[in-house]
Amino acid sequence: MLRRGIVAALAVVALGVTALAAAVSPWWWLLAAPLLGVAAVGTYDMTQRRHSVLRNYPVIGHLRYLMEMIRPEVQQYFIERDYDGRPFDRDTRSTVYERAKGVFGDDPFGTELSVYEPGYEYFTHSVRPQPVPERPPTVRLGGETCAKPYDMALLNVSAMSFGSLSAQAILALNRGAAEGGFAHDTGEGGISTYHLRHGGDLVWEIGTGYFGCRTDDGGFDEGEFAQKAAQDAVRCVSLKLSQGAKPGMGGVLPGAKVNEEIAEVRDVPVGETVISPGYHRVFSTPRELIRFMGTMRELAGGKPAGFKLCVGSRRDVLAICRAALEERIWPDFIIVDGAEGGTGAAPMEFVDHVGTPLTEGLNIVHNALVGTGLRDRVRIGASGKVATGADIVKRLIQGADYTNAARAMMFAVGCIQSQRCHTNTCPVGVATQDPARARALDVEDKYRRVQRFQHATVHSALQIMASLGVDDPALLRPHMLRRRVSYEQVATYADLFTWLEPDALLDRKGLPDVWARAWDQADPDSFTP
């Protein structure tokens, strides 16, 4: 009651001062106007019904909402330490920025990490390091089943769609990929003119909405797919089963965002809300999925075809492998997306609690392919918080053949981790369709940053591999990566995880019980929960 009384008194005083100002001199309005404004705000706060804080604390209660608004910036710039920020800490972001700008600075005075804390990981270097290769190695996608195999770089641009990213961001990423000799995944939003302008190698990703090869009723258009896949820029085709940020969840593109340009790229009506379901129409069983892999490869003229998923159950992965063996059809590559992936906005429950993290997901897919004798035929890509050379080497040790990066590439073109990607208010023009904001991103400058970042990061990975005593990623082994599991114990990845022998699932020799049960339950004709 006291607070309300004070506001009421202020209102009376403001009205009195206003009347006095009108009587004495017009210049007194400069004093009266602010008081009148405060009184008006206070009166409104006490009578409105939406915010309890403002009803009890009129006027000054607005400070609470101001603090909420600037809290992320205060946290990032004044509170978080160099090594504990989330999703990416300051050290990682600074490393990306420096490499993108061509500033290859070293850190002085030792590590800031707590090397004796459980969870700390490190590589075991060799007494006799190898020379760093002059040219970075590549990974061949597509074997005898492919008429047009593709040599993939160790680090590439991960899936981010036009519509999620601005036209300027797509242009910078694609030109950087073209100049640097690495691949650019289109994301599921279709192939835009911005993907084609600079001739960068594309991995065309198809999602559940079949954007860019979509029939009027939302199905898959084989003719349009074949026509677009025949473009020289398209080097591989990929079917997105799920993504790390929201596995098993579809998406909604509001009609307000569907302008003429996006509608043309995605084959949808202008101004209409478009729903991407959480499931595919083109398959419902592992066998149908594998057969569709063959269809995609054929329609694409023999270019490599694969799929991306965030791993769910071991049994689902094994069911796909069993279907591949029976059909004698297999994907040329599988991209494993970790649950820590995050370029797709999603409910907090999905972001925090659904999906397998990348380390365990890679282990499951790698072991499934090794145990079924398919590992030599199928390459594995890894995506999920890959930003440094150490990240690349870790993922290669864990079972990947190459890596993709999304958010790190966004940093390279100017992202400052404001985490407003889904609001269309990106302050640096990366994740927005607002022309006024997007114009801030200068393509001529940013594409060079993308190229420099990728080159420097791969070089860093090669330096680490050389220190481990290997000059070829194929020579990396699980025992080269160690994790502190307690304050007293350290274990290698060879000991922490199961590593199946070739064909172990087929001949069942030395097969762990958990893998034997999952293999027995795997049904090529059903994704059984």
C-alpha positions in Angstrom: 0.0 0.0 0.0 2.9 2.3 0.8 4.3 1.9 -2.7 1.0 2.6 -4.3 0.5 5.6 -2.1 3.9 7.0 -3.3 3.0 6.5 -6.9 -0.4 8.2 -6.3 1.4 11.1 -4.6 3.8 11.4 -7.5 0.8 11.5 -9.9 -0.8 14.3 -7.9 2.5 16.2 -7.7 3.1 15.7 -11.5 -0.4 17.1 -12.3 0.2 20.1 -9.9 3.6 20.8 -11.5 2.1 20.5 -14.9 -0.7 23.0 -14.1 1.9 25.4 -12.5 4.2 25.1 -15.6 1.3 26.0 -17.9 0.5 29.0 -15.8 4.1 30.3 -15.4 6.0 29.6 -18.5 6.1 27.1 -21.4 9.7 26.3 -20.6 8.5 24.7 -17.4 7.1 21.8 -19.5 10.7 20.5 -19.8 10.5 19.7 -16.0 6.8 18.7 -16.0 6.8 16.3 -18.9 9.2 13.6 -17.3 7.2 13.7 -14.0 3.9 13.4 -15.9 5.4 10.5 -17.8 6.5 8.7 -14.6 3.1 9.2 -13.1 1.4 7.8 -16.2 3.6 4.7 -16.3 3.0 4.1 -12.6 -0.7 4.5 -12.9 -0.7 2.0 -15.8 1.5 -0.4 -13.9 -0.9 -0.5 -10.9 -4.0 -1.1 -13.1 -2.6 -3.6 -15.6 -3.2 -7.3 -14.9 -0.4 -9.2 -16.9 2.6 -8.6 -14.7 2.4 -9.0 -10.9 5.8 -7.5 -10.4 4.7 -4.2 -11.9 1.5 -4.1 -9.9 3.4 -4.4 -6.7 6.4 -2.3 -7.8 5.2 0.3 -10.3 7.8 2.1 -12.4 10.9 0.5 -10.7 9.7 -3.0 -11.6 10.6 -2.3 -15.2 14.3 -2.6 -14.1 13.7 -6.3 -13.7 12.7 -6.7 -17.4 15.7 -4.5 -18.5 18.0 -6.8 -16.6 16.4 -9.9 -18.2 16.9 -8.3 -21.6 20.6 -7.6 -21.2 21.4 -10.7 -19.1 22.9 -12.8 -22.0 25.3 -10.0 -22.9 26.3 -9.4 -19.3 26.9 -13.1 -18.9 29.0 -13.4 -22.0 31.1 -10.3 -21.7 31.5 -9.8 -18.0 30.9 -13.0 -16.1 31.9 -16.2 -18.0 35.5 -17.3 -17.9 37.5 -18.0 -21.0 37.0 -21.8 -20.8 33.5 -22.4 -19.3 31.1 -20.5 -21.6 28.3 -22.3 -23.3 27.6 -23.5 -26.0 31.0 -22.4 -27.1 33.5 -20.9 -24.6 35.5 -17.7 -25.2 38.7 -19.5 -25.9 37.1 -21.6 -28.7 35.3 -18.6 -30.2 38.5 -16.5 -30.1 40.4 -19.3 -31.8 37.9 -19.4 -34.7 38.0 -15.6 -35.0 41.8 -15.4 -35.0 42.1 -18.2 -37.6 39.4 -16.6 -39.8 41.3 -13.3 -39.7 44.6 -14.9 -40.4 46.0 -14.3 -36.9 47.6 -17.4 -35.7 48.5 -16.4 -32.2 49.8 -18.9 -29.5 48.5 -18.9 -25.9 51.2 -18.0 -23.4 51.7 -19.1 -19.8 50.1 -22.6 -20.0 46.6 -24.1 -20.0 43.7 -22.7 -18.1 42.0 -26.1 -18.0 42.0 -28.2 -14.8 43.9 -31.2 -16.1 43.2 -33.3 -13.0 39.4 -32.8 -13.1 37.4 -35.9 -14.2 36.4 -35.5 -17.9 39.7 -33.9 -19.0 40.8 -35.5 -22.3 44.2 -35.4 -23.9 46.2 -37.1 -26.7 49.2 -39.3 -26.2 52.1 -37.9 -28.4 54.9 -40.0 -29.8 58.6 -39.7 -28.9 59.1 -39.6 -32.7 56.6 -37.3 -34.4 56.1 -37.4 -38.1 56.5 -34.4 -40.5 53.2 -32.5 -41.1 51.9 -33.4 -44.6 52.2 -30.6 -47.1 48.8 -31.4 -48.6 45.8 -32.3 -46.4 44.3 -35.7 -47.0 40.8 -36.3 -48.4 38.3 -39.1 -48.0 36.8 -40.8 -51.1 33.0 -41.1 -50.9 31.5 -43.7 -53.2 33.0 -47.0 -54.3 32.2 -49.5 -57.0 28.5 -48.5 -56.9 29.3 -44.8 -57.7 30.0 -43.5 -61.2 31.0 -40.1 -59.8 32.8 -40.5 -56.4 33.8 -37.5 -54.5 36.9 -36.7 -52.4 35.7 -35.0 -49.2 37.9 -32.7 -47.1 38.6 -33.4 -43.4 36.5 -30.3 -42.5 33.4 -29.0 -44.3 30.5 -26.7 -44.0 27.7 -28.5 -42.2 24.0 -28.3 -43.0 22.5 -24.8 -42.7 19.6 -23.8 -45.0 19.0 -20.6 -46.9 16.1 -19.1 -45.0 17.8 -19.9 -41.7 20.9 -18.1 -42.9 20.9 -14.9 -44.9 21.7 -14.8 -48.6 25.0 -13.0 -47.7 26.0 -15.8 -45.3 25.3 -18.5 -47.9 27.3 -16.6 -50.5 30.3 -16.2 -48.1 30.2 -19.9 -47.0 29.9 -21.2 -50.6 32.6 -19.0 -52.0 34.9 -19.9 -49.1 34.3 -23.6 -49.8 34.9 -23.0 -53.6 38.2 -21.2 -52.9 39.3 -23.6 -50.2 38.4 -26.9 -51.9 35.9 -28.3 -49.3 32.2 -29.1 -49.4 29.1 -27.0 -48.4 26.0 -28.9 -47.2 22.9 -27.0 -48.3 20.7 -28.0 -45.4 17.2 -29.2 -46.0 15.9 -25.8 -47.3 16.8 -26.5 -51.0 19.4 -25.2 -53.5 19.2 -21.5 -53.9 20.9 -19.3 -56.5 23.3 -18.2 -53.7 24.5 -21.8 -53.4 25.3 -21.9 -57.1 26.7 -18.4 -57.8 30.3 -19.2 -56.8 30.5 -22.9 -57.8 31.3 -24.4 -54.4 30.9 -28.2 -54.1 27.5 -29.0 -52.7 26.1 -31.8 -50.6 22.4 -31.5 -51.4 20.4 -32.4 -48.3 16.8 -33.6 -48.5 14.6 -33.5 -45.4 11.1 -34.6 -44.6 9.7 -31.6 -46.4 11.5 -32.5 -49.6 12.1 -28.8 -50.3 13.4 -28.2 -53.8 12.1 -31.6 -55.0 8.6 -31.5 -53.6 5.2 -32.4 -55.2 2.1 -30.3 -54.6 1.0 -32.5 -51.8 4.4 -32.5 -50.0 5.8 -35.8 -51.4 9.1 -36.5 -53.1 9.4 -35.5 -56.8 11.8 -37.9 -58.5 11.9 -35.9 -61.8 12.8 -32.6 -60.1 15.3 -34.3 -57.9 17.1 -35.9 -60.8 17.1 -32.6 -62.7 18.7 -30.6 -59.8 21.0 -33.4 -58.7 22.5 -33.4 -62.3 23.9 -29.9 -61.7 27.7 -29.9 -61.7 27.8 -28.1 -58.3 26.0 -31.0 -56.6 28.6 -33.6 -55.7 26.7 -35.7 -53.2 23.1 -36.2 -52.1 22.0 -36.7 -48.5 18.8 -37.7 -46.8 18.3 -36.1 -43.4 16.6 -38.6 -41.0 17.1 -36.5 -37.9 19.3 -33.8 -36.5 21.1 -33.4 -33.2 19.2 -30.3 -32.0 15.7 -32.0 -32.3 15.8 -35.6 -33.3 12.5 -37.1 -34.2 10.8 -33.6 -34.3 9.6 -31.9 -37.4 9.5 -28.2 -38.1 7.1 -25.3 -39.0 8.0 -22.5 -41.4 5.5 -19.7 -40.7 3.8 -18.2 -43.7 5.1 -14.8 -42.8 8.6 -16.0 -43.6 7.7 -17.6 -46.9 8.4 -14.8 -49.3 8.7 -15.3 -53.1 12.4 -16.1 -53.0 12.1 -18.8 -50.3 8.9 -20.2 -51.9 10.7 -20.6 -55.2 13.6 -22.4 -53.6 11.5 -24.7 -51.5 8.7 -25.4 -54.0 6.0 -24.1 -51.6 3.2 -21.5 -52.0 4.0 -17.9 -51.1 2.7 -16.8 -47.7 1.5 -20.3 -46.6 2.7 -22.0 -43.4 4.7 -25.1 -44.3 5.0 -28.1 -42.0 7.9 -30.6 -42.1 6.8 -33.8 -40.3 9.1 -35.7 -38.0 9.0 -38.7 -40.4 9.7 -39.5 -44.0 7.1 -40.5 -46.6 9.6 -42.3 -48.8 10.3 -45.1 -46.3 8.9 -46.6 -43.1 11.3 -49.6 -42.6 15.0 -50.1 -42.7 14.7 -52.0 -45.9 12.8 -49.2 -47.6 15.4 -46.7 -46.4 18.2 -48.8 -47.9 16.3 -49.2 -51.2 15.7 -45.4 -51.3 19.5 -44.9 -50.9 19.9 -46.9 -54.2 17.1 -44.8 -55.8 18.7 -41.5 -54.8 22.1 -42.7 -56.2 20.5 -43.7 -59.4 18.5 -40.5 -59.8 21.6 -38.5 -59.0 23.5 -40.1 -61.9 25.8 -42.2 -59.8 26.9 -39.5 -57.3 27.4 -40.6 -53.7 24.2 -40.9 -51.7 24.0 -41.2 -47.9 22.0 -40.1 -44.9 22.4 -38.0 -41.8 21.0 -39.0 -38.4 21.3 -38.4 -34.7 21.7 -41.9 -33.3 18.8 -43.2 -31.2 19.0 -46.9 -30.4 21.8 -49.3 -31.3 19.1 -51.6 -32.6 17.9 -49.1 -35.2 21.4 -48.7 -36.6 21.9 -52.5 -36.7 18.5 -53.0 -38.5 19.7 -50.6 -41.2 22.9 -52.6 -41.5 21.0 -55.9 -41.7 18.8 -54.5 -44.4 21.9 -53.3 -46.3 23.4 -56.8 -46.2 20.3 -58.5 -47.4 19.6 -56.0 -50.2 23.3 -55.6 -51.2 22.7 -51.9 -51.2 24.4 -49.5 -48.8 24.8 -45.8 -48.4 28.1 -44.3 -49.5 28.3 -42.2 -46.3 26.5 -41.7 -43.0 26.7 -38.4 -41.2 26.4 -38.8 -37.5 25.0 -35.7 -35.9 25.5 -35.4 -32.1 22.9 -34.3 -29.7 25.2 -31.3 -28.9 24.5 -30.0 -32.4 22.6 -26.7 -32.3 21.9 -24.7 -35.4 18.3 -25.8 -35.4 16.1 -24.0 -32.8 14.1 -26.5 -30.7 12.2 -26.7 -27.4 14.6 -26.9 -24.4 13.4 -30.5 -23.6 14.6 -31.7 -27.0 17.9 -29.7 -26.9 18.8 -31.0 -23.4 17.3 -34.5 -23.2 16.7 -36.2 -26.6 19.4 -37.8 -28.8 22.7 -39.5 -28.4 25.8 -37.3 -28.0 28.4 -37.5 -30.8 31.0 -39.6 -29.0 28.6 -42.5 -28.3 26.8 -42.0 -31.6 30.0 -42.4 -33.6 31.0 -45.5 -31.6 27.7 -47.1 -32.3 27.7 -46.4 -36.1 31.4 -47.3 -36.5 31.0 -50.6 -34.6 27.8 -51.5 -36.4 29.6 -51.1 -39.8 32.7 -52.9 -38.7 30.8 -55.8 -37.2 28.8 -56.3 -40.3 31.7 -56.0 -42.7 30.5 -52.7 -44.3 33.0 -50.3 -42.8 35.3 -50.3 -45.9 32.3 -49.4 -48.1 30.6 -46.7 -46.0 32.4 -43.5 -44.9 31.4 -41.7 -41.6 31.0 -38.0 -41.2 30.8 -36.3 -37.8 29.0 -33.1 -37.0 28.5 -31.5 -33.6 30.6 -28.7 -32.0 33.6 -29.3 -34.3 35.6 -26.0 -34.1 39.3 -26.8 -33.6 42.0 -29.1 -34.8 41.7 -31.1 -31.6 38.0 -31.6 -32.3 38.7 -33.0 -35.7 41.3 -35.5 -34.4 39.1 -36.6 -31.5 36.3 -37.4 -33.9 38.6 -39.3 -36.3 39.9 -41.4 -33.4 36.3 -42.1 -32.3 35.4 -43.5 -35.7 34.7 -40.7 -38.2 36.4 -40.3 -41.6 35.7 -36.6 -41.9 34.0 -33.8 -40.0 31.4 -31.0 -40.7 31.1 -27.7 -38.8 28.1 -25.4 -38.6 28.4 -23.0 -35.7 32.1 -22.7 -36.1 31.6 -21.7 -39.7 29.0 -19.1 -38.5 31.7 -17.7 -36.2 34.0 -17.5 -39.2 31.5 -15.2 -41.1 30.9 -13.0 -38.0 28.5 -14.8 -35.6 29.0 -13.5 -32.0 26.8 -16.2 -30.3 24.0 -13.8 -29.4 21.7 -16.8 -29.7 19.0 -14.9 -31.5 19.0 -17.1 -34.6 15.3 -17.9 -34.4 14.1 -14.3 -33.8 15.2 -12.8 -37.2 17.1 -10.2 -35.3 20.7 -11.5 -35.7 22.9 -8.4 -34.9 25.6 -9.4 -37.5 23.4 -10.4 -40.4 24.2 -14.1 -40.4 20.9 -15.8 -39.3 18.3 -13.4 -40.5 16.2 -12.6 -43.5 16.0 -8.9 -42.6 17.8 -7.1 -45.5 18.7 -4.2 -43.3 20.5 -6.6 -40.9 21.9 -8.9 -43.6 23.7 -6.0 -45.4 26.1 -5.8 -42.4 27.8 -9.0 -43.7 30.3 -8.2 -46.3 30.7 -11.3 -48.6 34.1 -10.2 -50.0 35.6 -10.1 -46.5 33.8 -13.0 -44.9 34.4 -15.7 -47.6 38.2 -15.2 -47.1 37.6 -15.8 -43.4 35.8 -19.0 -44.1 38.6 -20.2 -46.3 41.3 -19.2 -43.8 39.5 -20.8 -40.9 39.0 -24.1 -42.6 42.6 -24.2 -43.9 44.1 -23.3 -40.5 41.9 -25.7 -38.5 42.8 -28.6 -40.8 46.4 -27.7 -40.6 46.1 -27.7 -36.8 44.6 -31.2 -36.9 47.5 -32.4 -39.1 50.0 -31.0 -36.6 48.3 -32.9 -33.8 48.3 -36.1 -35.8 52.0 -35.6 -36.6 52.7 -35.2 -32.9 51.0 -38.6 -32.3 53.4 -40.2 -34.8 51.0 -40.6 -37.8 50.8 -39.0 -41.1 47.5 -40.5 -42.3 44.2 -40.3 -40.4 43.6 -44.0 -41.1 46.5 -44.7 -38.7 44.8 -43.1 -35.7 43.8 -45.5 -33.0 41.6 -45.3 -29.9 44.5 -45.7 -27.5 45.8 -42.3 -28.7 43.1 -40.4 -26.8 42.8 -40.6 -23.0 40.2 -39.4 -20.5 40.6 -38.8 -16.8 37.7 -40.8 -15.3 38.4 -39.9 -11.7 41.0 -38.0 -9.7 43.1 -41.2 -9.5 42.4 -42.9 -12.8 43.0 -42.3 -16.5 41.7 -44.5 -19.3 42.3 -44.7 -23.0 39.4 -44.8 -25.5 40.4 -48.3 -26.3 39.5 -49.2 -22.7 36.5 -46.9 -22.2 34.5 -48.2 -25.2 33.8 -51.4 -27.0 35.5 -51.8 -30.4 34.2 -54.7 -32.4 36.4 -56.8 -34.7 35.6 -57.0 -38.4 32.5 -59.3 -39.1 32.1 -59.9 -35.4 28.3 -59.5 -35.7 28.2 -62.1 -38.5 30.4 -64.8 -37.0 29.5 -63.8 -33.4 33.1 -64.4 -32.2 33.9 -62.5 -29.0 30.7 -60.5 -29.4 29.7 -58.6 -26.2 26.2 -59.5 -24.9 24.8 -56.1 -25.4 25.7 -56.1 -29.1 24.5 -59.8 -29.5 21.1 -58.9 -28.0 20.7 -55.8 -30.2 21.8 -57.7 -33.3 19.3 -60.5 -32.6 16.5 -57.9 -32.1 17.4 -55.9 -35.2 14.6 -56.3 -37.8 15.3 -55.1 -41.4 11.5 -54.7 -41.9 10.7 -52.6 -38.8 12.0 -49.7 -36.7 10.7 -51.3 -33.5 10.9 -49.1 -30.4 
